[in-house]
Structure formats: C-alpha cells, structure tokens
Amino acid sequence: MQSAVHSITTLFVDTPVCGLLKIVWCVMLVLCLDCLRNVFKSAGASSDPSMANAQMFEAFAAKEGALVLALNLASMMAIQALHITTGRCAKLELDRDVISRQAKQAGEFAKTLMAEGKEVKKTPETKMPEESKTEQEGELRKRTD
C-alpha cells in the first residue's frame, strides 16, 4: 500500500508536473483571495428586490468558491506531505530490516563462537623430521674414524 501511494505521489511531486501544479496552486490562491474579497464586500442598499437577490447569490457563490479553492490548496499541500512521509517511512523500514538481519547474523556468529569454545580440541603435535643419512655420508665418517 505504501509503495503504491508513494508511486502515485511521486508523479505529482518528483516530475515536471510539479512545476505545473505550483502554478495552478498560485492561481487557486489568487482566486480564493478574490472570492474572500467578494464575500466581505459590503452590499450597497438597493431598493430593487431582484438586485438584492443577485447580490446575495454572488455572496453565496463567493463563499462556496472560497471553500472549494481552499480545499484544493490544502489537498495539494497534503499530497506533498504524504509523499515526504511515505518516503521517510520506507527508509525507516529498510533500516529496520537491515539492522534485524545484522542482529541475526551477529547472533549466529556468537553461537558458533560459543560452540567452538565448548569443544576443546587438542592441536596435534607436529613430528620432527628425522635426519636421513645417505650412504655417502656414512662412508665418509667411517673413513675418517
């Protein structure tokens, strides 16, 4: 699930699409601020009831637009945060797996060392080579004696 989410958010964050989305985010911010301006704009006193209804409709449309654009702005920031969080989580899981493998290997190594320590093996003594006398050496000694 994490890898699927991370691959989807990578499309929006780590590709050239990110530059386009930053421009779209700025446009949405400007439109949201314009909608907020229209919401807080004071309505002039109008004697015509149809004009009052139109102004009220414009105010409600501006509120709705501001809410929708603010939601889009927040969701774009949430995608960025989700991408960063899933990346860090994947890195932490990889680190955890590596450390657990290292701990298992160290445990097995310690077990083999302990097993070798229990079995006391005598090292075999090396035999000294005996001098080999050749017949010629023996003859020379016999002559000199």
C-alpha positions as CSV (number, residue, x, y, z in Angstrom):
1,M,0.0,0.0,0.0
2,Q,2.8,2.4,0.9
3,S,4.7,1.8,-2.3
4,A,1.5,2.4,-4.3
5,V,0.8,5.7,-2.5
6,H,4.4,6.7,-2.9
7,S,4.5,5.9,-6.6
8,I,1.3,8.0,-7.2
9,T,2.6,10.9,-5.2
10,T,5.9,10.7,-7.0
11,L,4.0,11.5,-10.2
12,F,2.8,14.8,-8.7
13,V,5.9,15.7,-6.7
14,D,9.1,14.4,-8.4
15,T,8.2,15.0,-12.1
16,P,7.8,18.2,-14.2
17,V,4.1,18.0,-13.4
18,C,5.2,19.6,-10.0
19,G,6.1,22.8,-11.7
20,L,2.7,23.0,-13.4
21,L,0.9,22.2,-10.1
22,K,2.8,25.0,-8.4
23,I,1.5,27.4,-11.0
24,V,-2.0,26.0,-10.5
25,W,-1.6,26.4,-6.8
26,C,-0.8,30.1,-7.1
27,V,-3.8,30.6,-9.4
28,M,-6.0,28.9,-6.9
29,L,-4.6,31.1,-4.2
30,V,-5.4,34.2,-6.1
31,L,-8.9,33.0,-6.9
32,C,-9.5,32.1,-3.3
33,L,-8.4,35.5,-2.1
34,D,-10.7,37.1,-4.8
35,C,-13.6,35.1,-3.5
36,L,-12.9,36.1,0.1
37,R,-12.8,39.7,-1.1
38,N,-16.2,39.3,-2.7
39,V,-17.6,37.7,0.5
40,F,-16.6,40.6,2.7
41,K,-17.5,43.3,0.2
42,S,-20.3,45.4,1.6
43,A,-23.5,45.2,-0.3
44,G,-25.0,48.6,-1.1
45,A,-28.5,49.4,-0.2
46,S,-30.7,48.6,-3.2
47,S,-34.4,49.2,-3.5
48,D,-34.8,46.7,-6.3
49,P,-35.5,43.2,-4.8
50,S,-34.1,41.4,-7.8
51,M,-30.8,43.2,-7.4
52,A,-30.7,42.3,-3.7
53,N,-31.2,38.6,-4.6
54,A,-28.4,38.8,-7.2
55,Q,-26.0,40.3,-4.6
56,M,-27.0,37.6,-2.1
57,F,-26.4,35.0,-4.7
58,E,-23.0,36.4,-5.6
59,A,-22.0,36.4,-1.9
60,F,-23.0,32.8,-1.5
61,A,-21.2,31.8,-4.7
62,A,-18.1,33.6,-3.5
63,K,-18.3,31.7,-0.2
64,E,-18.6,28.4,-2.0
65,G,-15.8,29.3,-4.4
66,A,-13.5,30.3,-1.5
67,L,-14.2,27.0,0.3
68,V,-13.6,24.8,-2.7
69,L,-10.4,26.6,-3.7
70,A,-9.1,26.5,-0.1
71,L,-9.9,22.7,0.0
72,N,-7.9,22.3,-3.2
73,L,-5.0,24.3,-1.8
74,A,-5.0,22.2,1.3
75,S,-5.2,18.9,-0.6
76,M,-2.2,19.9,-2.8
77,M,-0.1,20.5,0.3
78,A,-1.4,17.2,1.8
79,I,-0.1,15.4,-1.3
80,Q,3.4,16.9,-0.7
81,A,3.3,16.0,3.0
82,L,2.1,12.4,2.2
83,H,4.9,11.9,-0.3
84,I,7.6,13.0,2.2
85,T,6.1,10.9,5.0
86,T,5.8,7.7,2.9
87,G,9.4,8.2,1.7
88,R,10.7,8.5,5.2
89,C,8.6,5.5,6.4
90,A,10.0,3.4,3.6
91,K,13.6,4.4,4.5
92,L,12.9,3.6,8.2
93,E,11.5,0.2,7.3
94,L,14.6,-0.6,5.2
95,D,16.9,0.4,8.0
96,R,14.9,-1.8,10.4
97,D,15.2,-4.8,8.1
98,V,18.9,-4.3,7.6
99,I,19.5,-3.9,11.4
100,S,17.4,-7.1,12.1
101,R,19.4,-9.0,9.5
102,Q,22.7,-7.8,11.1
103,A,21.5,-8.8,14.5
104,K,20.6,-12.3,13.4
105,Q,23.9,-12.7,11.7
106,A,25.7,-11.5,14.8
107,G,23.7,-13.9,17.0
108,E,24.6,-16.8,14.8
109,F,28.2,-15.8,14.8
110,A,28.2,-15.6,18.6
111,K,26.5,-19.1,18.8
112,T,29.3,-20.6,16.6
113,L,31.9,-19.0,18.8
114,M,30.3,-20.3,21.9
115,A,30.0,-23.8,20.4
116,E,33.7,-23.7,19.4
117,G,34.6,-22.7,22.9
118,K,32.9,-25.7,24.5
119,E,34.7,-28.2,22.3
120,V,38.3,-28.1,23.3
121,K,40.3,-29.6,20.5
122,K,43.9,-30.6,21.1
123,T,46.1,-29.4,18.4
124,P,48.1,-32.3,17.0
125,E,51.8,-32.1,17.6
126,T,53.9,-31.9,14.5
127,K,56.5,-34.6,14.3
128,M,60.1,-33.6,13.8
129,P,61.6,-34.9,10.6
130,E,64.3,-37.4,11.3
131,E,67.7,-36.9,9.7
132,S,68.1,-39.1,6.8
133,K,71.6,-40.4,6.3
134,T,72.7,-41.2,2.9
135,E,75.2,-43.9,2.2
136,Q,77.8,-41.5,1.1
137,E,77.8,-39.5,4.4
138,G,78.1,-42.7,6.3
139,E,81.1,-43.8,4.3
140,L,82.9,-40.6,4.8
141,R,82.5,-40.8,8.6
142,K,83.7,-44.3,8.6
143,R,86.9,-43.4,6.7
144,T,87.8,-40.6,9.0
145,D,87.4,-42.6,12.1
